[in-house]
Amino acid sequence: MSARLALAAFAGALTALAAGAASRPAAAQEIPTIRVGFTIPAEEAKYTMMRRPAEFPDIGKAYRIEWSQFQGTSAISQALAAGAIDCGTQGVLPIAQGTIAGSLSVDIVAQHVGEKPGSFSVYWAVKEDSPIKSVADLKGKTVGISIINGGTQGPFNLLLRKAGLDPEKDIKLVEVTFPLAEDALRQGRVDAVNMNQPFAARAEAKGGIRKLFTLSEALPNIVHILEACRKDFVQKSPDLARRYVKDLTLGMKKALANRDQTMQVVSEIMRVPVPVLDTYLLKDNDFARRADASPDFPAIQAMLDTYYDTGLISKKLVATDFRDPKVLAPIE
């Protein structure tokens, strides 16, 4: 095809697209779309919105959601910073790091999961017959953590320091993702490793491991994952942001009110059999969820202080700087 013919074909295609767009109903064009990032696991409110949209009167009528899955909150931070998405799952540490770097400016609008007294807490396990009986016994050992310099390392470092250990000199810290943690421990590649749900429940069922310490021993109310929206998006589209947070609020209520349906929804998203989810999901050995999806700002502040005290961030931050009451769960 000649360059002239190719150009003509391209122009024709653009004309056809424009004509098609013009022929669509005006109402359809006026429905705004919000771009949302999510991860797996532990976002039951979002999963319910994704798999049961008919139960949310505004979705598909007042607004649409364009869902994008990411591998972790750091990748979502990058997408938020680039303007590729409007809202997404975040940890406290990525928000803090992005804020200090000047690359991220967000409002915390809701909370997915955290910890509270009596709930599941991320813990470090050793083999049942291990000579390691206390945190101090980790000196000179190889210890696994899901992400070096990630969100759990602040409380982890605090616990080591309380036991008289230098986190940088007294242990060999290696990255072991949560899905691989059990095998790494049983095969002797690490002497201790962090455990998270649903992998902790699976390992406990097999036996042969024991809990050494939990993050809750350092911080009693850890916030693991939040929902954050770009401040410029909220300022530009406050009504759209409020509709989304309203549905997050409703999604959390629905997820907690109907455990059987929630297990089915999570099974569809995670491709994990319901009987496996039934061993922990929304039980006492699961993470804590706030019934109204509201963010725990005092706990977030405690985490920010811990990250500063342990050198994971270079500047003190104030949690309420990320709080805009106009777009804050619960919205009903």
N, C-alpha and C positions, 0 to 999 in steps of 0.2 A: 504494500500500500504506500502511495506517495505521501510526502509530508502534508501536501494540501488536502488530500482525501482524509488523512488521519485527523487533521485539525477540524475538518468539517464534521466527521463522525463524532468527535469529542463535543463539539458545539451542539450537535443534535441531541446527544445524550443529556447534556445539561438542560436543554430546552424541554426534553421529555420529563426530566426530574422536576423542573419548575412547574410544568403543567400538572403533573401528578400531585404536587404539594398544594397547588392552588385549588385542585378539585376536592381535596379532603374537607370534611366538615370543619367549620370554623371553631366549634366547641372543642374538637380534639386538639387543634393547634394551641388552644389557650390553656390546656392543662399543663401546669409546670412539672418539671422532673427534677428530683433530687438524686444525686449520685452518692451512693453509700458503699463504704468498704466494710467487709466483715472477715472474721477468722473462724477457725474451728479449734477447740470446742468452746462451750460455756456462754453462748449468746442466745439463750432460749427465746427472749423477747423478739429478736430479729428473725430467728428461724420460724417462729409462729407467724410473723408478718409475711415472710416469704412463701410459706407453704399453705397458709390459710388466709389469703388476702380478702376473701369474701366476708370474713368476720370483722373487717375494718372498713366502715362505711366510706371513709375518705379516699382509700387507696384505689386508684383506677378511675376515680370520679373527680375529686378535688385536686389530686396530684398523683404522680407516678413515682416509682422508685426504680432506679437503675442499680442493680446489685453487682458488686465486684468482690471476688474472694482474693485474699492476700495471705501470704505465709508469714504471719506475725505482725505485731503492732509497729515495728520499726519501718516495715515496708509501707504501711498505711500512713505513717508520719511523712514519709517522702512524697506519697501521693497527695496528701493534704497540702504540703508545702508547695508542690508543683501546681496546685489548683486542678488536679485531675479528678478529685472527688470533693464533695461538699462536707460530708460527715463520715466518721468511721471510728472503729474500735481503737482505743489507745490505752497504754499503761501510763502511770504517773511519770516514770523516768523519761520515756521518749518525749512527752510533753515538755518536761523541764529542760531537757537537753536542746530541743528545738527552739524553745523560747529564749534560752540564753544565747544560742547561736544566731538568733535573729531570723531564722528560717521558717518559724512556725508561730502562728498567732491564732489561738483557738479558745472557744468557750467549752467548758465541761457541761454537758447537758443531762447526762443520765449515768447510771452505774449498772454494770452487768453482774459481776461477782466479786466477792471479797472474802474476808475471814472475820469471824467473831468468836468469842468464847463458846466452845461446844461444837463449832463447825469443823469441817476438814481444814487442816493447815498444811501447806507444803512442808514436807519433812525430808530429812536425810536418813537413809536406811543403811544398815550394815548386815552382813550375814549373821544368822542366829548364833553361830559358834565363833564369831569374831572376838578377838581379845579387846577390841575397842569398846569401852564402856562409857566414855564421857567425851565431851568436845575436846578436852585437853589431850586425849589419847590420839587425836588426829595428827599430832605433830609428826612430821616426816612421812605422812601418808599421801596417797593419791586420791583426790576427792573430785567427784563429778558435779558439774552444775550445768543447767540447761543452756545458759548464755553467759559467758564471761562479760562482766560489766553490764549485765542486764538487770531487770527490775528486782530480782530476788537477792542480788548480791549485797545490797546495803544492809538489810537485816542479818544476812549470813555473816558479813564481816563484823557486825556488832557482836554476834554470839562468839565468834572466834576471839575477839579482843577481850571479852569478858572472861574467857577461859585462859587468858594470858598468851594467846597465839598471835603472831603477826601474819595476817592473811597473805602477804606477798612473799614471805620468807619461810614460814614454818610448814606450809603444805604445798603439794604440787596440785594446782587446780587445772582441770581439763574440762572441755565442753563435752557433754553427753546429753543429747536431746531426750526429752521425756519418754518417747516411745522405745528408745534403746537402753534406758537406764537399768531396767531389771536384768537384761542379759549381760550388760557390762559388769554389774555387781556379782551375779552368779558365776560368771566366767573368770572373775578375779582381775579384770582389767582396771577396776577401781576398788578402793577399800571402803568407800562410802559414796552415796549418790543421792541426788534429790528425787523425790517421788511426787507425782501429781496425778489427779484423777483424769481418765479412768484407769490409768496404768497401775496406780497404787492398789486399787481394789483387786485387780487381776493378780498382782504379785502376792498380796496378802492371802488370797485364796489358795495359792500354791504352797504357802508356808516357807520356812527356811530363812526368813529375813526378820529383822526387828527395827523398830524406830529408835533413832539415836537422839534427835532433837527436831523441833519444829520452828518455823519462822515466828509463830505466835509467841514464843518465848522471848523474842526481841521486840516485836510490835504486836499488840493484841488485836488490832483492827486493821489489817492490811487490806488495801484496795488493789485488786489484781487487774481488772479491766473496766474501762469507762467508755462512754460515748462522747466524742468531741466533734464540734463543728467549727469550721473556719469563721473567724470573727467577721471577715469581709462578706462572707455568704450570709451570715445572720443579719448583718446591717442592710444588705441589699434585698434580702428576701425573708423578712421576719415572720410573715404569715406562713410561708412554706416551712420554715424551721419549726415553728410552733406546732403545725400539723404533724410533722414527723415526730417530735418529742411527745405529743399527745398519744400517738399510736405506739411509741415505745413504752409509755406508761401502761397503756391498755394491754400491750403484748406481754409485759411482765406479769400483770394480773392474771391474764389467761394462762400463761405458762405455769404459774404456781397453783391455780385453781383446779386444773385438770391434768394430773400427773400422767395418766394413761395416754392422753392425746399428746402431751409434751414428749413422752418417750417415743411415740410413733414419729413425731415431727423430727426429733433429734436423730432418730434412726435413719430417716430418709436423707438428712443432711450429711451425717457422719458416716453413713453406711456401716453402722454398728448394730448388731442384733439387739432387739428389745431386751431379751433376758440378760445380756451383759450390762446394759444401761440400768436395768432394775436393781443391780447390786449396789448402786451408789446414787444415781441421779435423783436429786431433790430429797435425799435422805440425810440423816445426821452426819454421815461420813462424806457429805458433799460440801462444796463451798457455800458460803452464805449469800443470800440474795435479799435485797431490800424490796418489800412488797410493792412499794410505789416507785421503784427505780430511781429514787433520789440519791444524788452523790453524797458521800460522807466526807464533807470538807474538813472536819477536824482530823480524821484519819489521813486524808490526803496531805494535810499540813505536816503531820507527824512523819510521813514518808519523805516529803521534801526536805525536812530537817535532817532526817537520817541520811539521805543521799548527799547532802552538803557535808555533814559531819564525817562521812566515810570517804569523801573525796570523789564521789561519782558525778557531782555537779560542782561548778566553780563559784556559784553565786547563790545567796539565799533568795528564796522565792516565797511569795504569799499566795496561798491556795485560793483565797477569795478573788484574786485578780483574774481568775479563770471562771468566775461566776457571774452570769447575767440572769437576773431573776425573770426576765421576760421569756426566756427559752430554757427554763430549768424544770426538770421532772420533780414532782408530778404535775402534769397538765391534763386536766379532765374536761 
